[in-house]
Amino acid sequence: MVLQMSCLLKLWNSKISSVADVLEGLAQLFSTSLNGVHELIQVINIEVLKNAFGISAQNAKNFQKRPSVQKAYQFSYGALQKYGSCFLAPGLRRIIEKFPTLHEKPLTPTLHFLVGVLNGIFGDYLLKQHSPLALPMVLYDHYGAIQQGELAGRIVILVHGLCMNHLTWSNAHYGGIGERLLAQRDHNTMLYLNYNTGRRISANGRSFSNLLEDLVQRNPRITSIDLIGHSMGGLVSRSALFYGKQNMYQWIHMVENLVCIGSPHHGAVLERFGFALQDRLGAFPFVGLIGQLVNIRSNGILDLRHGSVRDDDWEYMDARIGMMDDNRAPAPLPSHINTFLVAGTLEFEKVRNKALTVIGDYLVSVKSALGEHPNPRFQLKVPDSHKAVFYGLNHFEIQYHSSVAEQIT
């Protein structure tokens, strides 16, 4: 436990702290050899040989193995990498050298957005490459500073979704849930989790569980914890609860409420559609290469296919190919927690549309967001009185819309 907590504290203290960190991370990304790009070039070449020249797939592969062809590939790979490493990366590093104050300049909301998106799409890759762009898991206070002071009383932690960040809980028109909770209740402390959404959901769940245990150990005056998750954030919160209970952590007993807003408990519509599209593209002439493009997405995105929150949902299988079936293990919620599920839909309450019913809020269906499943093993067993559907709101609007904030608070 001591070793685990020391590693956690190291993670706690590491962060992307300046504009210079972002520029250096981009420079490294441009300098890195991307295997996915190499493979994509080879797939394009095979498709051209098959369809433009009528060569069989096997002969096309044999052609690629010729020394002269391999040499041409190496040249093209080298040219791509040289452009990144010799022009783009040095250019970014020259900017850092010319403006040393960038080391002290904090990230703007736009840069936070950029880093969040890159982590959502390539986060697992950034982590493997030890990139400065790979986000650690960090808690921020309501005013955008990293949480450092002593905590006491009721703690509310908001967990964002895929490609988002800790600043996306409000916009220019709506103060959001955090603002409303602060205004309505005394002795509330609002905290906002920021994390790498490209990691496995279960990996983030374990990290979040460890972080919460460290938080309550260092702050014994905390009396209760509420978790509010949007989209993937709801799944990460559920995963944290699952592993917190499994590890018999203290923080589990302090959690009173869990609110999941537009969370794909049984999968996201567009991720399953994207996978089905990818799975079938290879059968059609000259579009197999698109399947490669569709396949360039992070493990975090892949976990949204069925709403996987446990390690054993993925660690013994290839999540990228051939796994259209829902092979999840159940992850029941702790019985002492009040769980509230919120769904959005593009439908309007008095004007129903069958297509919009399936799509839901554009990314997550209403049934998935409400935890409803035909198999009783996967039912979240949340009473109807703890479920709410908001009409005319898309997946992103329900995160901060005033009507949702009013219902939750």
C-alpha positions as CSV (number, residue, x, y, z in Angstrom):
1,M,0.0,0.0,0.0
2,V,2.9,2.4,0.8
3,L,4.5,1.8,-2.5
4,Q,1.2,2.2,-4.3
5,M,0.5,5.5,-2.6
6,S,4.0,6.8,-3.3
7,C,3.5,6.1,-7.0
8,L,0.1,7.8,-6.8
9,L,1.7,10.9,-5.2
10,K,4.2,11.0,-8.0
11,L,1.4,10.9,-10.5
12,W,-0.5,13.5,-8.5
13,N,2.4,16.0,-8.8
14,S,3.1,15.4,-12.5
15,K,1.1,17.6,-14.9
16,I,1.2,19.6,-18.1
17,S,2.0,22.9,-16.5
18,S,2.8,25.3,-19.3
19,V,2.5,26.1,-23.0
20,A,6.1,25.0,-23.5
21,D,5.1,21.5,-22.3
22,V,2.4,21.3,-25.0
23,L,4.8,22.5,-27.7
24,E,7.4,20.0,-26.7
25,G,4.8,17.3,-26.7
26,L,3.7,18.2,-30.2
27,A,7.4,18.3,-31.3
28,Q,7.9,14.8,-30.0
29,L,4.7,13.6,-31.7
30,F,5.8,15.0,-35.0
31,S,9.2,13.3,-34.6
32,T,7.8,9.9,-33.8
33,S,7.4,7.0,-36.2
34,L,3.7,6.2,-36.3
35,N,3.2,2.5,-37.2
36,G,-0.4,3.1,-38.1
37,V,0.7,5.5,-40.9
38,H,3.1,2.9,-42.2
39,E,0.5,0.2,-42.3
40,L,-2.0,2.5,-43.9
41,I,0.4,3.2,-46.8
42,Q,0.8,-0.5,-47.4
43,V,-2.9,-1.1,-47.4
44,I,-3.4,1.7,-49.9
45,N,-0.7,0.1,-52.1
46,I,-2.4,-3.3,-52.0
47,E,-5.8,-1.8,-52.9
48,V,-4.3,0.0,-55.9
49,L,-2.6,-3.2,-57.1
50,K,-5.8,-5.3,-56.6
51,N,-8.3,-3.0,-58.2
52,A,-6.3,-0.9,-60.7
53,F,-4.1,-3.8,-62.0
54,G,-6.2,-6.8,-61.2
55,I,-3.5,-8.4,-59.1
56,S,-4.7,-10.9,-56.4
57,A,-4.3,-10.0,-52.7
58,Q,-1.6,-12.7,-52.2
59,N,0.4,-11.5,-55.3
60,A,0.1,-7.9,-54.1
61,K,1.5,-8.9,-50.7
62,N,4.3,-10.9,-52.4
63,F,5.0,-7.8,-54.5
64,Q,5.4,-5.7,-51.4
65,K,8.0,-8.1,-50.0
66,R,10.4,-7.4,-52.9
67,P,13.6,-5.7,-51.8
68,S,13.1,-2.8,-54.3
69,V,9.6,-2.2,-53.0
70,Q,10.7,-2.4,-49.4
71,K,13.3,0.1,-50.2
72,A,10.7,2.5,-51.7
73,Y,8.6,2.1,-48.6
74,Q,11.5,2.9,-46.3
75,F,12.1,6.0,-48.4
76,S,8.5,7.2,-48.1
77,Y,8.4,6.5,-44.4
78,G,11.7,8.3,-44.0
79,A,10.4,11.3,-45.9
80,L,7.3,11.5,-43.7
81,Q,9.3,11.3,-40.6
82,K,12.0,13.6,-41.8
83,Y,9.4,16.3,-42.5
84,G,8.2,16.0,-39.0
85,S,11.5,15.7,-37.3
86,C,13.5,18.1,-39.5
87,F,10.9,20.9,-40.0
88,L,7.9,20.8,-37.7
89,A,9.6,19.6,-34.5
90,P,12.6,22.0,-34.7
91,G,10.2,24.9,-35.5
92,L,8.2,24.3,-32.4
93,R,11.4,23.9,-30.3
94,R,12.8,27.2,-31.7
95,I,9.6,28.9,-30.5
96,I,10.2,27.5,-27.0
97,E,13.8,28.8,-27.1
98,K,12.9,32.2,-28.4
99,F,10.2,32.7,-25.8
100,P,11.4,31.3,-22.5
101,T,8.4,32.8,-20.7
102,L,6.3,30.0,-22.3
103,H,7.6,27.7,-19.5
104,E,5.7,29.9,-17.1
105,K,2.6,30.5,-19.2
106,P,-0.3,28.3,-18.2
107,L,-2.5,26.6,-20.7
108,T,-5.3,28.5,-22.2
109,P,-8.8,27.0,-22.5
110,T,-8.1,26.4,-26.1
111,L,-4.9,24.4,-25.4
112,H,-6.7,22.5,-22.6
113,F,-9.2,21.5,-25.3
114,L,-6.5,20.5,-27.8
115,V,-4.7,18.4,-25.3
116,G,-7.9,16.7,-24.2
117,V,-8.9,15.8,-27.7
118,L,-5.4,14.4,-28.5
119,N,-5.6,12.3,-25.4
120,G,-9.0,11.0,-26.3
121,I,-7.9,9.9,-29.7
122,F,-4.3,8.9,-29.1
123,G,-4.0,8.8,-25.3
124,D,-2.9,5.2,-25.0
125,Y,-0.2,5.8,-27.7
126,L,1.0,9.0,-25.9
127,L,1.3,7.1,-22.7
128,K,3.4,4.4,-24.3
129,Q,5.7,7.0,-25.8
130,H,6.0,8.9,-22.5
131,S,4.9,12.0,-24.2
132,P,4.5,15.3,-22.3
133,L,1.1,15.4,-23.9
134,A,-0.2,12.3,-22.0
135,L,-2.4,13.7,-19.3
136,P,-2.0,12.5,-15.7
137,M,-5.0,12.1,-13.5
138,V,-5.4,15.4,-11.5
139,L,-8.1,17.1,-9.4
140,Y,-8.8,20.8,-10.0
141,D,-10.8,23.1,-7.8
142,H,-13.8,25.1,-8.9
143,Y,-11.5,28.0,-10.0
144,G,-9.3,26.0,-12.3
145,A,-6.3,25.6,-9.9
146,I,-4.9,22.2,-9.0
147,Q,-6.4,21.0,-5.7
148,Q,-3.8,21.3,-2.9
149,G,-5.3,22.5,0.3
150,E,-7.0,20.6,3.1
151,L,-10.5,19.3,2.4
152,A,-13.4,18.9,4.8
153,G,-17.1,18.2,4.7
154,R,-19.0,17.2,1.6
155,I,-16.9,16.7,-1.6
156,V,-18.5,16.7,-5.0
157,I,-16.3,15.4,-7.9
158,L,-17.2,16.0,-11.5
159,V,-15.7,13.6,-14.1
160,H,-15.7,14.6,-17.7
161,G,-16.1,12.5,-20.8
162,L,-14.1,11.5,-23.9
163,C,-11.9,14.2,-25.4
164,M,-13.2,16.7,-22.8
165,N,-11.4,18.4,-19.9
166,H,-12.1,19.9,-16.5
167,L,-13.3,23.2,-18.0
168,T,-16.1,21.8,-20.1
169,W,-18.7,21.7,-17.3
170,S,-19.9,25.2,-18.1
171,N,-20.0,27.5,-21.1
172,A,-20.7,31.2,-21.9
173,H,-24.4,30.8,-21.3
174,Y,-24.7,28.3,-18.4
175,G,-22.6,28.2,-15.2
176,G,-23.3,24.5,-15.1
177,I,-23.8,22.0,-12.3
178,G,-20.8,23.0,-10.2
179,E,-21.8,26.6,-10.1
180,R,-25.3,25.7,-9.1
181,L,-24.2,23.3,-6.3
182,L,-21.9,26.0,-4.9
183,A,-24.7,28.6,-4.8
184,Q,-27.3,26.3,-3.3
185,R,-25.6,24.3,-0.6
186,D,-23.2,25.3,2.2
187,H,-20.0,23.5,2.9
188,N,-19.8,22.0,-0.6
189,T,-16.3,21.6,-2.2
190,M,-16.4,21.2,-5.9
191,L,-13.6,19.2,-7.5
192,Y,-13.0,18.5,-11.2
193,L,-11.2,15.4,-12.4
194,N,-8.9,15.8,-15.5
195,Y,-7.5,12.6,-17.0
196,N,-6.4,10.8,-20.2
197,T,-9.6,9.5,-21.8
198,G,-7.7,7.4,-24.3
199,R,-6.7,4.9,-21.6
200,R,-8.8,1.9,-20.9
201,I,-11.9,2.8,-18.8
202,S,-11.0,0.2,-16.2
203,A,-7.4,1.5,-16.0
204,N,-8.8,5.0,-15.3
205,G,-11.3,3.5,-12.9
206,R,-8.5,1.9,-10.9
207,S,-6.4,5.1,-10.9
208,F,-9.5,7.1,-9.8
209,S,-10.2,4.7,-7.0
210,N,-6.6,4.9,-5.8
211,L,-6.7,8.7,-6.0
212,L,-9.8,8.9,-3.9
213,E,-8.4,6.6,-1.3
214,D,-5.3,8.8,-1.1
215,L,-7.6,11.9,-0.9
216,V,-9.6,10.6,2.2
217,Q,-6.4,9.3,3.9
218,R,-4.8,12.8,3.6
219,N,-8.0,14.6,4.5
220,P,-9.7,12.8,7.4
221,R,-12.3,15.6,7.8
222,I,-14.0,14.6,4.6
223,T,-17.5,13.4,5.6
224,S,-19.1,12.5,2.3
225,I,-18.4,12.2,-1.4
226,D,-20.7,12.6,-4.4
227,L,-19.6,11.6,-7.9
228,I,-21.1,13.2,-11.1
229,G,-19.9,11.8,-14.4
230,H,-20.7,12.9,-17.9
231,S,-20.6,10.3,-20.7
232,M,-17.4,8.2,-20.3
233,G,-17.0,9.9,-16.9
234,G,-19.9,8.0,-15.6
235,L,-18.3,4.7,-16.6
236,V,-15.0,5.7,-15.1
237,S,-16.9,6.5,-11.8
238,R,-18.6,3.1,-11.9
239,S,-15.3,1.4,-12.6
240,A,-13.8,3.2,-9.6
241,L,-16.6,2.1,-7.4
242,F,-16.2,-1.5,-8.6
243,Y,-12.5,-1.6,-7.8
244,G,-12.8,0.5,-4.6
245,K,-15.2,-2.1,-3.3
246,Q,-13.0,-5.0,-4.5
247,N,-10.0,-3.5,-2.7
248,M,-12.1,-2.7,0.4
249,Y,-11.1,1.0,0.3
250,Q,-12.3,3.5,2.9
251,W,-13.6,6.1,0.4
252,I,-16.3,3.7,-0.9
253,H,-18.3,4.0,2.4
254,M,-18.2,7.8,2.1
255,V,-20.0,7.9,-1.3
256,E,-23.6,8.9,-1.0
257,N,-24.7,9.8,-4.5
258,L,-23.6,8.9,-8.1
259,V,-25.0,10.8,-11.0
260,C,-24.4,9.6,-14.6
261,I,-25.2,12.1,-17.4
262,G,-25.5,10.6,-20.9
263,S,-23.2,7.7,-19.9
264,P,-23.2,4.7,-22.3
265,H,-23.7,2.0,-19.7
266,H,-24.5,-0.5,-22.4
267,G,-22.5,1.1,-25.2
268,A,-22.4,4.1,-27.5
269,V,-24.4,4.0,-30.7
270,L,-21.7,5.6,-32.9
271,E,-18.8,3.5,-31.6
272,R,-20.8,0.3,-32.4
273,F,-21.7,1.7,-35.8
274,G,-18.1,2.6,-36.5
275,F,-17.0,-0.9,-35.6
276,A,-19.6,-2.5,-37.7
277,L,-18.7,-0.3,-40.7
278,Q,-15.0,-1.2,-40.2
279,D,-15.8,-4.9,-40.0
280,R,-17.6,-4.9,-43.3
281,L,-15.5,-2.5,-45.4
282,G,-12.9,-5.0,-46.2
283,A,-15.3,-7.0,-48.4
284,F,-15.8,-4.1,-50.9
285,P,-13.4,-3.0,-53.6
286,F,-11.0,-0.2,-52.9
287,V,-12.4,0.8,-49.5
288,G,-10.5,-1.6,-47.3
289,L,-8.1,1.3,-46.5
290,I,-11.0,3.2,-44.9
291,G,-11.2,0.4,-42.4
292,Q,-7.7,1.2,-41.4
293,L,-8.6,4.8,-40.9
294,V,-11.7,3.8,-38.8
295,N,-9.4,1.6,-36.7
296,I,-7.1,4.4,-35.6
297,R,-8.8,5.2,-32.3
298,S,-7.8,4.8,-28.7
299,N,-8.6,2.0,-26.3
300,G,-10.8,4.4,-24.3
301,I,-13.0,4.8,-27.4
302,L,-13.1,1.1,-28.0
303,D,-14.4,0.5,-24.5
304,L,-17.4,2.6,-25.3
305,R,-18.6,0.0,-27.8
306,H,-20.4,-1.9,-25.0
307,G,-19.6,0.2,-22.0
308,S,-16.8,-1.9,-20.6
309,V,-15.7,-1.0,-17.0
310,R,-13.7,-4.0,-15.9
311,D,-10.3,-5.3,-16.9
312,D,-11.6,-8.8,-17.7
313,D,-13.9,-7.2,-20.4
314,W,-10.9,-6.8,-22.6
315,E,-7.6,-8.2,-21.3
316,Y,-8.2,-11.7,-22.8
317,M,-9.5,-10.7,-26.2
318,D,-8.7,-8.5,-29.2
319,A,-11.0,-5.6,-28.9
320,R,-10.3,-4.3,-32.4
321,I,-11.4,-7.2,-34.5
322,G,-14.2,-9.8,-34.5
323,M,-15.7,-9.0,-31.1
324,M,-19.1,-7.7,-32.1
325,D,-20.8,-9.6,-29.2
326,D,-21.2,-8.1,-25.8
327,N,-18.8,-10.1,-23.7
328,R,-18.7,-7.9,-20.6
329,A,-18.8,-9.2,-17.0
330,P,-21.5,-7.5,-14.8
331,A,-20.4,-4.6,-12.6
332,P,-23.2,-4.0,-10.1
333,L,-23.4,-0.8,-8.2
334,P,-22.8,-0.7,-4.4
335,S,-26.2,-1.0,-2.8
336,H,-25.7,1.8,-0.3
337,I,-25.3,4.5,-3.0
338,N,-28.1,6.6,-4.4
339,T,-27.7,6.4,-8.2
340,F,-29.3,8.8,-10.6
341,L,-29.2,8.3,-14.4
342,V,-29.8,11.2,-16.9
343,A,-30.4,10.7,-20.6
344,G,-30.7,13.2,-23.4
345,T,-32.5,12.9,-26.7
346,L,-32.7,14.9,-29.9
347,E,-36.4,14.1,-29.9
348,F,-38.9,16.6,-28.6
349,E,-41.4,15.3,-26.1
350,K,-44.5,15.8,-28.2
351,V,-42.9,14.9,-31.6
352,R,-41.5,11.4,-31.6
353,N,-39.1,10.1,-34.3
354,K,-38.1,6.4,-34.5
355,A,-34.7,7.2,-35.9
356,L,-34.0,9.7,-33.2
357,T,-35.2,7.2,-30.6
358,V,-32.4,4.9,-31.6
359,I,-29.7,7.6,-31.8
360,G,-30.7,9.2,-28.5
361,D,-28.6,12.3,-27.8
362,Y,-26.6,11.6,-31.0
363,L,-23.9,9.5,-29.3
364,V,-25.8,7.5,-26.6
365,S,-29.3,5.9,-26.8
366,V,-31.8,6.7,-24.0
367,K,-31.9,3.0,-23.0
368,S,-28.1,2.8,-22.7
369,A,-28.0,6.0,-20.7
370,L,-30.7,4.8,-18.3
371,G,-28.9,1.5,-17.8
372,E,-31.7,-0.6,-19.4
373,H,-30.7,-4.0,-20.8
374,P,-32.7,-7.1,-21.9
375,N,-30.3,-9.3,-19.9
376,P,-31.1,-9.0,-16.2
377,R,-27.4,-9.6,-15.3
378,F,-26.6,-6.2,-16.8
379,Q,-29.5,-4.2,-15.4
380,L,-28.2,-1.5,-13.1
381,K,-31.4,-1.8,-11.0
382,V,-31.9,1.9,-10.6
383,P,-35.6,2.9,-9.8
384,D,-37.6,4.9,-12.3
385,S,-37.8,7.7,-9.9
386,H,-34.0,8.1,-10.1
387,K,-34.1,8.4,-13.9
388,A,-34.7,11.5,-16.1
389,V,-34.9,12.1,-19.8
390,F,-34.3,15.6,-21.3
391,Y,-35.8,16.2,-24.7
392,G,-34.2,18.4,-27.4
393,L,-30.7,18.2,-25.9
394,N,-27.7,16.6,-27.5
395,H,-24.9,14.7,-25.8
396,F,-22.8,17.8,-25.1
397,E,-25.6,20.1,-24.0
398,I,-26.8,17.9,-21.2
399,Q,-23.5,18.3,-19.5
400,Y,-24.1,21.9,-18.5
401,H,-27.6,22.9,-19.5
402,S,-29.6,24.8,-16.9
403,S,-32.5,22.4,-16.9
404,V,-30.2,19.4,-16.2
405,A,-28.3,21.3,-13.5
406,E,-31.6,22.3,-11.8
407,Q,-32.8,18.6,-11.8
408,I,-29.5,17.3,-10.3
409,T,-29.2,20.0,-7.6
